[in-house]
Amino acid sequence: MKTKLIPAIIGILILGGWAPQKNEIKKLDWLLGTWETKTPKGILYETWTLKSDTEFQAKSYYLNKKDTIMFEFVQLVEKDSKLHYIVSVKGQHDEQPVDFVSTPKSNSSSLVFENKENDFPQTITYKKIRKDSLFAEISGMMNGKMARQAFPMKKIK
């Protein structure tokens, strides 16, 4: 009996050690909550919520005077040992989702996603500044020139 139990325990330990790292997304819980920034179009709000152990969801919208303009929906999903920033933008790409994949530049306080095939942006970045502030940026080639849009954001809840 003991001779069968020992190999079984060793097998379980080996398989457990080979399991891929999961729940990297949990290190990003600083992103959860509602963020805002003032822009020429109005105040931009981005609200991140936890959907599951491997997924965050966000919605972004502008508030201009009393008008709420829905802008985009985002899924931040952990799959294939990478984070995927999957975004659907109102009025773009027939409102079909576009997948941006995390790069090696990403870490627990800075997220960098790329999709070289997208028209604009090709890169999306989030950098944690403090507990209540972050810097988001979209960048890439547009009309043959490098373009950037920066969004310094403050956490409001």
Backbone hydrogen bonds, N-H to C=O, Kabsch-Sander energy under -0.5 kcal/mol:
donor,donor_aa,acceptor,acceptor_aa,energy
4,K,1,M,-0.6
5,L,1,M,-1.8
6,I,2,K,-2.1
8,A,4,K,-1.4
9,I,5,L,-2.4
10,I,6,I,-2.5
11,G,7,P,-2.6
12,I,8,A,-2.2
13,L,9,I,-2.4
14,I,10,I,-2.5
15,L,11,G,-2.6
16,G,12,I,-2.5
17,G,13,L,-1.8
18,W,14,I,-1.3
19,A,15,L,-0.6
19,A,16,G,-0.7
26,K,23,N,-1.1
27,K,24,E,-1.5
28,L,25,I,-2.0
29,D,26,K,-1.2
31,L,28,L,-2.5
32,L,29,D,-1.0
33,G,48,W,-2.3
35,W,46,E,-2.8
36,E,154,K,-2.2
37,T,44,L,-1.7
39,T,42,G,-2.3
42,G,39,T,-1.4
43,I,63,L,-2.2
44,L,37,T,-3.2
44,L,42,G,-0.5
45,Y,43,I,-0.5
45,Y,61,Y,-3.1
46,E,35,W,-2.3
47,T,59,K,-2.4
48,W,33,G,-3.1
48,W,46,E,-0.5
49,T,57,Q,-3.0
51,K,49,T,-0.6
51,K,55,E,-2.4
52,S,55,E,-2.0
55,E,52,S,-1.0
56,F,76,L,-2.5
57,Q,49,T,-2.7
58,A,74,V,-2.6
59,K,47,T,-1.5
60,S,72,E,-2.6
61,Y,45,Y,-2.2
62,Y,69,I,-2.5
63,L,43,I,-2.5
64,N,62,Y,-0.5
64,N,67,D,-2.7
65,K,63,L,-0.6
66,K,64,N,-0.5
67,D,64,N,-2.5
69,I,62,Y,-3.0
69,I,67,D,-0.6
70,M,68,T,-0.6
71,F,60,S,-2.4
72,E,60,S,-1.5
73,F,88,S,-2.4
74,V,58,A,-2.8
75,Q,86,I,-2.4
76,L,56,F,-2.8
77,V,75,Q,-0.7
77,V,84,H,-2.7
78,E,54,T,-2.6
79,K,77,V,-0.7
79,K,82,K,-2.7
82,K,79,K,-1.7
84,H,77,V,-3.1
85,Y,100,F,-3.3
86,I,75,Q,-3.2
86,I,84,H,-0.8
87,V,85,Y,-0.7
87,V,98,V,-2.6
88,S,73,F,-2.8
89,V,87,V,-0.5
90,K,71,F,-2.7
92,Q,89,V,-2.0
95,E,92,Q,-2.6
96,Q,93,H,-2.4
98,V,87,V,-2.5
100,F,85,Y,-2.2
100,F,98,V,-0.5
101,V,114,E,-2.4
102,S,83,L,-2.7
103,T,112,V,-2.2
106,S,103,T,-2.0
107,N,110,S,-3.2
110,S,107,N,-0.7
111,L,126,Y,-3.4
113,F,124,I,-2.9
114,E,101,V,-2.4
115,N,122,Q,-2.4
118,N,115,N,-1.4
122,Q,139,S,-2.2
123,T,139,S,-2.4
124,I,113,F,-2.3
125,T,137,E,-2.8
126,Y,111,L,-2.4
127,K,135,F,-2.2
128,K,109,S,-3.0
129,I,133,S,-2.3
130,R,133,S,-1.7
133,S,130,R,-1.3
134,L,153,M,-2.1
135,F,127,K,-2.6
136,A,134,L,-0.5
136,A,151,F,-2.1
137,E,125,T,-2.4
138,I,149,Q,-2.2
139,S,123,T,-2.4
140,G,147,A,-1.9
142,M,145,K,-3.2
145,K,142,M,-1.4
147,A,140,G,-3.0
149,Q,138,I,-2.5
151,F,136,A,-3.2
153,M,134,L,-3.1
153,M,151,F,-0.5
154,K,36,E,-2.4
155,K,132,D,-2.8
156,I,34,T,-3.0
157,K,34,T,-1.2
